[in-house]
Amino acid sequence: MAIIETNGKNLRILLHFGVWFILFFFPVFVFYGDTLDISIVARRTWVPMGFSVIIFYVNYFVFIEKFIFDRKGLRFIVSNILLVAICIFFHRQIRELFFESHDKPHSSSFKIFSVYWESITAIITIGLSLAVRMTQRWIESENLRRNSENAQLHSELTYLQYQLQPHFFFNSLNNIYSLVDSSPEKAKETIHSLAKLMRYMLYIAKEGKVLLAKEVEFLEKFIDLMEIRLPANIKVKKSFGKVQEGATITPLLFLPLVENAFKHGASGSAKGTIEFELVMADGEVTFTVANPNLPKTMDDKSGSGIGLVNLEKRLDLMYAGKYSISHDIADDIYKTELKIKL
């Protein structure tokens, strides 16, 4: 961040220098050509331009910062009137002292017009200084706001992801708990599989984006883990199509939908099938889950539903305007479809 700010400051200095360089020397080549007389150039261009530089940067660095940004408009006007008067006075003194031989005697009306013209030039210079400084202030404010939003976004995403990990672990422990008495061997197998999945969550899924292929592999292993504790009357079907090579996605977005399917789709008595399908086409991934619509009982230990709330927040943060999620119940089958434009 400090490097970016330094580069931006250096660019502004270079831009200011370039603009003034052109303003100082462009009239020399355009209006004077081969009959170049340094005294004429100095009298007609460099000296007036020098006072314009003074007025511009006194406003740029002092008056605008001190008066305009602090909403002291009257002081800004009075200070500039004094500044312009001083510049015009010293401009007159320099002309009389150094360029008297080049100047023809002028009438009083011409001198008044000259003062009037110099005042107009000074007002234009002040306006330009104000426009440049206000534009710079707006850009700085926008950058600060954007940086603040990015920091807040990163902080919130980190919080949501870490919130998801203990939730996942909690649900997995509930699954293991249900197997300890009925099937100790399955419980051991589940713990081994859980260790592999936790390794993925701790060391790979902590990145902002992961390969979609890796995420699909994680989902398949997680479904296999959840399938271990299912009764014989519940079947699982999964169909994960080929994904685009190199495609990336925010990790663990599909996990809450898988957990929800097992939480609400498994019963100890009724037969049913839980289906998972993932398809990618034209840069869009579609994940579909279908399961029996079984209400959750009060003694269910499979979680509190925090995963789905977490999912919606993460989708809003990372894929705003690029995703759609729909829920539908038909023939006692609960179907969820999540589409994400990668």
C-alpha positions, 0 to 999 in steps of 0.5 A, a space after each residue: 500500500 505504501 508503495 502504491 501511495 508513493 508511486 501515485 505521489 511521484 506521478 502527480 509531481 511528474 504531471 505537475 512539472 510536465 504541465 508547467 514546463 509546457 505552459 512555460 516553453 510552449 509560447 516560446 516556440 509558437 509566438 517568438 520563433 527565430 526572433 527569440 528575445 529572452 527579455 521579451 519572453 521573460 517579460 511577457 511569459 515567464 514573469 506572469 507565469 511565475 506569479 501564476 505558479 505562486 497563486 496556484 500552489 499557495 492555494 493548492 497547498 495552503 488556502 484550499 486545505 486550510 479554508 475550503 476543506 474546513 468550510 471557511 469560504 470568507 477567509 478563502 476569498 479574503 486571503 486570495 484577494 490579498 495574495 492576488 494584490 501582492 502578486 500584482 504589486 510585485 509584478 509591477 515592481 519587477 516590470 519597472 525595475 528590470 524591463 523599463 527600457 522595453 516598455 512603452 509609456 502607457 496611459 492610465 486606462 491601459 494600466 487599469 485594464 492591465 490590472 483587470 486582466 491580471 486579476 482575471 488571470 489570477 481568478 482562473 488560476 485559483 479556479 484551476 487550483 481548486 479544481 485540481 485539488 478537489 479532484 485529487 481529494 475526491 480520488 483520495 477519498 474514493 481510494 480510501 473508501 475502496 480500501 476500507 471496503 476491501 479490508 472489511 470484505 476480507 475481514 468478513 470473509 475470513 470470519 465467515 470461513 472460520 465460522 464454517 470450519 467449527 460448524 463442519 467439525 461439529 456436524 461431523 462429530 455428531 455423525 461419529 457420535 452416532 456410530 460409536 456404539 452401533 458400529 465402532 469400525 465405521 466410527 474409526 473409518 469416519 475419523 480417518 476420513 474426517 482428518 483428511 477433510 480437515 486438512 483440506 479445510 485448514 491448509 487449502 481452503 483458507 485461500 481466497 480461491 481454490 481450483 474447482 477440481 479440488 473442491 469437487 474432490 473434497 465434496 465427493 470425499 465429504 459425501 462418502 463420509 456422510 454416507 457411512 452413517 446412513 441407514 440401508 433404506 437411504 441411497 446416495 447418487 452423485 454425478 459430478 461432470 467434468 469441470 474446466 481446467 484451471 477454473 477457480 471458486 471460493 471454497 466450501 460454498 457447496 458444503 452447507 447444501 450437502 450437509 442440509 441434504 443429509 440433515 433433512 433427507 435421511 430417515 430411519 424408516 422411509 426409503 429415499 434417495 439423496 442426489 447430487 449433481 454438478 455441471 459446468 458449462 460456458 463458465 457457469 457451474 450449477 450444483 443441484 441437490 435433491 433429497 426427501 423432504 423430511 422435517 427436522 425433529 427436536 432431538 436432531 443433533 445435526 446442526 443449527 442451520 448456521 451453514 445456510 446463513 453463512 452460504 448466503 452471506 458469502 455468495 453476496 460478498 463474492 458473487 453479487 449479481 453473478 449467482 442464483 439459488 432456488 429452492 423447490 418442493 415437489 412430490 415430497 422432494 426438496 430440490 436446491 439449485 445453485 448457479 455461479 458464474 465464475 
